[in-house]
């Protein structure tokens, strides 16, 4: 029977790693690559039955996913983030896909949970490729929002029907930290591609992001949590392009994760 590894990369995720790994307990191999946590993440993961490997020399999200791949022993691999939880109906759908064992890459969409509230009325964004047959997966590239390299680039794609719970914004403080991190990583990525930015470009990107999410994706139906969720994503867009113009020296030597 085909086997499944669920692979998680972590850094100081003690507050949420238990919920994540408990939801993934149906995997044949539960795997964690830690980036040098200073809290109880590693101990908690081991207590929950995960195989843990530490790679503290942070070289980007793609490299950590590649390291997860190097420790994977199953026929299939599902990549999960520590702020995500697999609901039972999605777990059953994942298990069924693995048992079919077809040459297909499966995308998974999110149900966002922000500031203590599920944003159930918001439209899902496009699915992200998360479930792979190992025979097709060669590795990942990219500083942030890393993409997979496949042995056969024409491998079929399908989207699983049930959504993955994504606890993306638990508090205002955590959201501000995440905003700074992803704005810089996005600026580094665009700097490497030779793109330019500026305050006006950032304003245009931020306003467009907010309008798209708040109105067209129905964030306005989700009350205060929906507004804050859309605002933080818009601010990330603004600061990403502003940093391209203002932080040239920092973009040459970006901070670690």
Buried (B, 14 or more C-beta within 10 A) or exposed (E): EBBBBBBBBBBBBBBBBBBBBEBBEBBBBBBBBBBBBEBBBBEBBEEBEBBBBEBEEBBBBBBBBBBBBEBBEBBBBBBBBBBBBBBEEBBEBBBEBBEEEEEBBBBBBBBBBBBEBBBEEBEBEEBBBBBBBBEBBEBBBBBBEBEBEBEEEEBEEEEBEBBBBBBBBBEEEBBEEBBBBBBBBBBBBBBEEEEEBEEEBBBBBBEEBBEBBBEEBBBBEBEEBBBBBBBBBBBBBBBBBBBBBBBEEBBEEBEEB
